[in-house]
């Protein structure tokens, strides 16, 4: 462990932050999914993809230290995490599009829908920041090239 | 280095790929709206001709007739070119003419000391003043908007041609301009425009001013401070001083109300806090006008009663003209009145009180949360509004109290409810302008003509024929409304049973033709005596149920007058009352008639005649839970004229929902309990063997059912052919798109068959739903013209012109044919409970008879052109505040005689032999503590069984999706799912929400959920029959070759091309429209780039290894 921590550089901590971001996104997904009358039609998929993505991001943090950020295993793990997070985001947006359009037009006094909207925004924001972080770290290398 | 690049790009493009897929899904799920936005047609229902076998085209002897595609409903001849293509120029020109008539017929002259009319022509030099003179509100901020080019007030008064390129709202999309000289009123009347010389400095002073076109809780009038007007402008007044035309405006729109004390803080001043009061800047503007002009003319650009009592008595204000929100072209009608092209002939749609707060309804309006809201589970069930003013809405309150004050009864002279009176309640102080009142440039004398005659076609129908002789006693030709009012006896029985009677109520109306000076016209008005009956919810029926319409024995009065107050004074005159008795002026006894109803049975209470509906259904209480006092807990009195002082509503009741009410609020009352129940528990083991599905022994398509009667036995065969899963999906949807019913030959429509408007069809000509029609306008100068152009609903009401009401329906029906659209969610038909309702601009009036006939004439004309009008919002959308689920409480009498009567007139359609409205949109609000969407008593008991409604009934947008089974059971035919529609049985559950509620809790939706429930299967069959029955009478039939029932053909079979019939079938095809191409391209490009980047990344990995 000590050896692992010794090898962990700034990239590791960025990846840990990514895990936290994705986890917060997932928790907020659960919160927005629980707003009365605003459960997602495909909530089970969203929950599953979200948590698998969090695990993959965590795994990516590990493989980054273990094999390097440009290793193909890290590439596969983190790209899969990215896709799964985006699918979770897709589920959120596809479902909430109606709510958002309604709020922006005729339903702007619906406080419950606003609750659903705000929690959705937080969830999606954290998920997207996590995705951007994954993309950014994909352009970075934690090992000097041979 | 390169590996990092490919890694990063692979991730980036993967991100963009998923984003593109998301965008595609969202666009496809909401394609109907997306198509309207882009003007595209992403899918299309086409007609595929089948091979004709010899002899097959022979028509049968059954009264049925075969028609080819695009033959069932044709546009009016004047809207077609010789080759059958659409003449959009003629269409738009007619729209301008009708828009002009909205205001030439509907504007109401409230005051005129001789200043009007102004002389037509350039020699009349006028100055416009005010924010709303420059930026006139033409229509609502939401709900009933205007689109495209408009004719501004300054243009109508001083221009010579339209200027659509620079004068427009929403979108610059009205095509080429018209010369005013070519725009003739009614096609052959005077040319448009007043031709005045308008002070040109006005424009520079007001250019850029804001326009607050929607009501809001803290409303900003936004009138520009007149002290900031430039010296150049004020200095030019002397050169344009024939008149100052000052415009005062207030907005209207969806989602918000005006609230008590809700004037923006920046505009409040001492004693000025209300949004409909004149603000300091408005008062200063009027002072500026009075100081600089001999003639000051005030235009009221509003649908909410601005408090103009002070102006009424201000001698320096020479004229007041109410103009509503005039739509795109109505300013031409305003110009007609100002310059004397026409004599004004409108009557006020609502009463204009001196202070709006004086009406009982205003004591409780706005946002109220149950004190114990935390004990209520359902989030949409925590708000309420107490409407315990009983039937005394609008003029019914002021006129009845006036009458009782004259007779000194019921404590009418007490000080309760006084706002403008000095001491005892005083009508003259409390009311500025009465309901139905309006001036003319001439004068008219009205008197009853001949005897009132009665027609009784059945035991439960009585129609009175009232004739009025109208004489033009002035020196200008003009029209005038003929408003017939009535007074029913208020008996001891009524007092004992809390049956309320207004001292005067509108019973019917019509309008004269143009009457020349000195000439007379006799106008006959048919009165449905049902509208004279009163609902007694305490009456015990022979079968021990309660509730009936009653007619008391006694004296009934019919009267004509210039508004309700004038008619009441005429009744009083016939009763022998004079000014000495307290009247504000002498009435005319010859303008009223007495009819004594002799009924000696049942202690003089006739509960037989109208105790049974025209359908034969016995009347009984259907919605007792609408009364707060139905439940346990604190009782709240309803206003009664027997005790004005003791029952005038307290302000702002803070209410705690009792436990038995919370069961309703939370949706826990099953069928069979309580008041018939609203929520439904699905059964699983009924015997359903006698209900047929998937029957292949017959082969009837809905296109063979054109104009088929509701009782046509072929419907049963058609329903037997359906598939239960498809039927269940279809029964969840009522627009804009519809799923397939394969057994009926109904193909899925994903492009949208509904429109949400009322003052015209809301999308552009080039966004039509069927661009293959011979008259389709897809290109050219008018392709972007948007049909949503007409003025506010109160303008229609104030015209009292049933010909105009019909003409609007006919025109919108023609628009719908041009656009291939069979259903419109309009017109608005809710009641103006008070002036603060933010959406008053979309609803006609405070009076249900006036509103009902406005909507009826519109709907019948539209239906004859194949457009199904579906008035909204059934019912009790009495305010916008908390509209999502607000619980209104009132008596069932009030509900039936005020809000519901307007709809009843439309559905029963006695003026058209029952050919009335066959569409409906329900309300967001509740009936008492129960959702309208789930009220069996409302949607089946009253609507279907009492009124005989067999049409289509859609919920408001996405309303109560958590209550699916109850919604279907109660009698809606589906949800309005404007966004996120199911497109097939496979996504039925996910789009409806998968969370429908029953008394036992949440259930998971599926298309076989009713497989063991005989009741629901029958209800679904009826629901589908209702929708298909409507479609079979609509212009949707234009898309197919059809078979029609000639006996029920409403078109008169005119203008149809004489070509050989070719049978076929409908198919749906998809088009690669621009937005679809864009998202598919994005998916393709990003997928390719992501793949390439990933491959290069992998390759770079291997390349590096080789180097090692």
Contacts between the chains, C-beta under 8 A, distances in Angstrom:
chain1	res1	chain2	res2	distance
A	36	B	378	7.8
A	36	B	379	4.8
A	37	B	379	6.8
A	37	B	380	7.6
A	37	B	961	7.7
A	37	B	962	5.5
A	37	B	993	8.0
A	37	B	995	7.5
A	39	B	993	7.8
A	39	B	994	7.7
A	39	B	995	6.3
A	41	B	989	7.6
A	41	B	990	3.8
A	41	B	991	7.1
A	41	B	993	6.8
A	41	B	994	5.8
A	42	B	990	6.7
A	70	B	3	5.1
A	70	B	4	6.0
A	70	B	7	5.9
A	70	B	1101	7.9
A	72	B	1097	7.9
A	72	B	1098	6.7
A	72	B	1101	5.1
A	75	B	7	5.7
A	75	B	10	7.5
A	75	B	1097	6.4
A	78	B	11	7.3
A	79	B	10	6.5
A	79	B	11	5.8
A	79	B	14	6.0
A	79	B	1094	7.6
A	82	B	11	5.7
A	82	B	14	5.9
A	82	B	15	6.3
A	83	B	14	5.8
A	83	B	18	6.4
A	86	B	14	7.6
A	86	B	15	6.2
A	86	B	18	3.6
A	86	B	19	7.1
A	86	B	22	7.8
A	87	B	18	6.6
A	89	B	18	7.7
A	89	B	22	7.3
A	90	B	18	6.2
A	90	B	21	6.7
A	90	B	22	4.3
A	90	B	25	7.1
A	93	B	22	5.5
A	93	B	26	6.8
A	94	B	22	6.4
A	94	B	25	5.1
A	94	B	26	5.9
A	94	B	29	6.9
A	95	B	980	7.8
A	97	B	26	4.8
A	97	B	29	7.2
A	97	B	30	6.9
A	97	B	979	6.7
A	97	B	980	7.1
A	98	B	30	7.7
A	98	B	958	6.9
A	98	B	979	4.1
A	98	B	980	4.3
A	101	B	30	7.6
A	101	B	979	5.4
A	102	B	957	7.0
A	102	B	958	6.9
A	102	B	979	7.2
A	105	B	142	7.2
A	106	B	142	6.2
A	106	B	143	7.9
A	106	B	254	5.7
A	106	B	255	5.9
A	106	B	957	6.7
A	107	B	255	7.6
A	107	B	884	7.2
A	107	B	957	7.8
A	108	B	255	5.9
A	109	B	255	6.1
A	109	B	256	7.4
A	109	B	880	7.9
A	109	B	881	7.8
A	109	B	882	7.4
A	109	B	883	7.6
A	109	B	884	7.2
A	110	B	884	5.4
A	112	B	379	4.7
A	112	B	380	7.5
A	131	B	15	5.9
A	134	B	11	6.2
A	135	B	8	6.4
A	135	B	11	4.6
A	135	B	12	5.3
A	135	B	15	6.2
A	136	B	8	7.8
A	138	B	4	7.4
A	138	B	7	4.5
A	138	B	8	4.2
A	138	B	10	7.3
A	138	B	11	4.3
A	138	B	12	7.8
A	139	B	4	5.4
A	139	B	5	7.1
A	139	B	7	7.1
A	139	B	8	3.5
A	140	B	4	6.7
A	141	B	3	8.0
A	141	B	4	5.4
A	145	B	1	7.2
A	146	B	1104	7.7
A	146	B	1108	6.7
